[in-house]
Amino acid sequence: MAIAVKLDDMLHDRRMTLTELAERVDITLANLSILKTGKARAIRFSTLEAICAALSCQPGDLLEFQPDTDAAEQSRAA
C-alpha cells in the first residue's frame, strides 16, 4: 500500500497504549488495530482529527506516502 500508517511510532513516542488511545478517541480497539497495522482501506477525517487531537500531532505525523515500486515502474513505462 502506498500510504504507511505511523501510529505505532507515535504511540511509542507519547508512551500511550493502543487501548488508551481507543478510549480517548472513542473508537473500537479492533478498528484502531486495523489502522495501526496498515490494513485499513480508508479513514474518516473525523477519526483522523480525533486521533491527532489525542496525540497532539498533525495528520502528516501519522501518514506517509510510500510509492509502490510496481506503480512507480508502471508510471515510468507509460
Residue, then its C-alpha position, 0 to 999 in steps of 0.5 A: m500500500a502506498i500510504a504507511v500508517k505511523l501510529d505505532d511510532m507515535l504511540h511509542d513516542r507519547r508512551m500511550t497504549l493502543t487501548e488508551l488511545a481507543e478510549r480517548v478517541d472513542i473508537t473500537l480497539a479492533n478498528l484502531s488495530i486495523l489502522k495501526t497495522g496498515k490494513a485499513r482501506a480508508i479513514r474518516f477525517s473525523t477519526l483522523e482529527a480525533i486521533c491527532a487531537a489525542l496525540s497532539c500531532q498533525p495528520g502528516d505525523l501519522l501518514e506517509f506516502q510510500p510509492d509502490t515500486d510496481a506503480a512507480e515502474q508502471s508510471r515510468a513505462a507509460 
